[in-house]
Amino acid sequence: MTTSDQQEGGPSAPPWYPITITPEEVTTHREDLAAWVQANGIDPHTVPLGHPIRVEKGVAGPVIVYRAYVRNERGWLQIDPENDDEALTVECTAPCTVPPPDLGRAPGRAGQ
């Protein structure tokens, strides 16, 4: 095992992480990724297109790092105060208990 392997999650780390799912992949594989985030306890309707989704090392195991829409007390999307053409989002994390779907990546592209 190399030092970089140890830094990337250690000997017990699943072979599929760390990984970044690009905004383009989120759009292309929307249905598969929606099922995956839902299997990990995330409401897929809260995850906007146009943002990457990452799986990273967490304290208790892999975590999904994603952006989620911010809603007001009526449930409406809040407008981003810095860009009124966009909905406001915040970064969230959730435990990754189900591995991400195979997105047809070439071997060795996980984490890129």
NUSEBA-404179 format. One record per residue (C-alpha): x negated, y negated, z negated; residue in one letter. Coordinates in nm, 3 decimals, decimal comma. Example, Ala and Ser with C-alpha at 12.3 -4.5 7.8 and 13.67 -1.06 7.14 Angstrom:
! residues 2
-1,230 0,450 -0,780 a;
-1,367 0,106 -0,714 s;
END
This chain:
! residues 112
0,000 0,000 0,000 m;
-0,130 -0,344 0,086 t;
-0,118 -0,653 -0,129 t;
0,136 -0,812 0,108 s;
0,363 -0,506 0,063 d;
0,351 -0,560 -0,311 q;
0,435 -0,929 -0,270 q;
0,726 -0,846 -0,039 e;
0,908 -0,636 -0,295 g;
0,678 -0,362 -0,423 g;
0,689 0,011 -0,384 p;
1,059 0,046 -0,469 s;
1,175 -0,223 -0,224 a;
1,417 -0,104 0,042 p;
1,249 -0,094 0,384 p;
1,502 -0,336 0,535 w;
1,418 -0,645 0,331 y;
1,316 -0,923 0,314 p;
1,509 -1,021 0,624 i;
1,648 -1,337 0,778 t;
1,955 -1,311 0,996 i;
1,944 -1,607 1,233 t;
2,243 -1,830 1,308 p;
2,247 -1,681 1,659 e;
2,265 -1,328 1,514 e;
2,539 -1,438 1,274 v;
2,746 -1,553 1,573 t;
2,666 -1,253 1,795 t;
2,727 -0,992 1,523 h;
3,005 -1,175 1,342 r;
3,236 -0,876 1,285 e;
2,960 -0,642 1,160 d;
2,818 -0,910 0,932 l;
3,164 -1,002 0,799 a;
3,219 -0,639 0,699 a;
2,872 -0,626 0,541 w;
2,910 -0,942 0,331 v;
3,256 -0,828 0,222 q;
3,111 -0,490 0,116 a;
2,870 -0,693 -0,100 n;
3,153 -0,888 -0,270 g;
3,138 -1,203 -0,056 i;
3,451 -1,341 0,109 d;
3,349 -1,360 0,478 p;
3,580 -1,659 0,529 h;
3,354 -1,865 0,303 t;
3,040 -1,802 0,513 v;
3,007 -2,053 0,799 p;
2,853 -1,979 1,135 l;
2,546 -2,184 1,217 g;
2,347 -2,098 0,904 h;
2,100 -1,815 0,846 p;
2,165 -1,539 0,596 i;
1,867 -1,402 0,405 r;
1,809 -1,095 0,194 v;
1,535 -1,161 -0,060 e;
1,382 -1,011 -0,370 k;
1,584 -1,094 -0,679 g;
1,520 -1,030 -1,046 v;
1,741 -0,719 -1,051 a;
1,698 -0,616 -0,686 g;
1,772 -0,756 -0,343 p;
2,001 -1,058 -0,317 v;
2,185 -1,215 -0,026 i;
2,118 -1,588 0,009 v;
2,382 -1,765 0,218 y;
2,566 -2,094 0,264 r;
2,931 -2,114 0,155 a;
3,196 -2,373 0,229 y;
3,290 -2,612 -0,052 v;
3,665 -2,655 -0,094 r;
3,859 -2,918 -0,285 n;
4,128 -2,852 -0,546 e;
4,385 -2,800 -0,269 r;
4,166 -2,543 -0,094 g;
4,072 -2,767 0,196 w;
3,718 -2,783 0,327 l;
3,526 -3,080 0,195 q;
3,350 -3,301 0,446 i;
2,972 -3,327 0,418 d;
2,907 -3,683 0,296 p;
2,586 -3,696 0,500 e;
2,752 -3,575 0,823 n;
3,126 -3,631 0,860 d;
3,136 -3,391 1,158 d;
3,044 -3,098 0,930 e;
3,202 -2,920 0,636 a;
3,010 -2,934 0,310 l;
2,826 -2,613 0,218 t;
2,621 -2,498 -0,080 v;
2,360 -2,226 -0,111 e;
2,482 -1,916 -0,294 c;
2,342 -1,578 -0,388 t;
2,501 -1,238 -0,439 a;
2,357 -0,895 -0,519 p;
2,286 -0,692 -0,206 c;
2,414 -0,343 -0,289 t;
2,494 -0,243 0,070 v;
2,215 -0,269 0,331 p;
2,271 -0,505 0,625 p;
2,396 -0,358 0,952 p;
2,155 -0,263 1,229 d;
2,151 -0,564 1,458 l;
1,954 -0,390 1,730 g;
1,624 -0,547 1,630 r;
1,298 -0,407 1,747 a;
1,114 -0,199 1,483 p;
0,908 -0,418 1,254 g;
1,124 -0,730 1,299 r;
1,280 -0,711 0,955 a;
1,191 -1,020 0,759 g;
1,128 -1,229 1,067 q;
END
